[in-house]
Amino acid sequence: MTDVQTIAQRFMEALNHRDFETIAGFLDEDAALDTLTGQRAIGSHPLRLAIMSYFRHFDEEFVDMVPMRDQLGQRVAVDVTARGHYRESMAGFPPASGQSYSIPSVFVFEFDGPSVTRLTHYRNIRIFEQQLLR
């Protein structure tokens, strides 16, 4: 059995490579995604669609990964730096014009065995919006 911290790291690497097939393999069928905009997608297919939509707007790479695991092996947090370009305007954000940004972000994974049951994405949305206004 693969350690959940390793699964979270592989998931993040798959995000960086836009490898949605690998991402799907890590997800529970009823997995939930809580986005940085406060929206929730439930189910592995809607979750993958939400991630793909996000990357349509924000061409982002996650670097400087620092994974942390709880003692029970049910949650993993991955602290990252999100570096990217804002390429297509997204509702609720300033207009896109290719702005570049670099901002700390955290992903929290919840597991049931080796499957991701919930993924939550956090970052300081106000600082993010300020960077998009430059």
Secondary structure as UniProt FT lines:
FT   HELIX           4..17
FT   HELIX           20..26
FT   STRAND          27..34
FT   TURN            36..37
FT   STRAND          40..42
FT   HELIX           44..57
FT   STRAND          58..69
FT   TURN            71..72
FT   STRAND          75..86
FT   TURN            91..92
FT   STRAND          99..112
FT   TURN            113..114
FT   STRAND          115..122
FT   HELIX           125..132
//
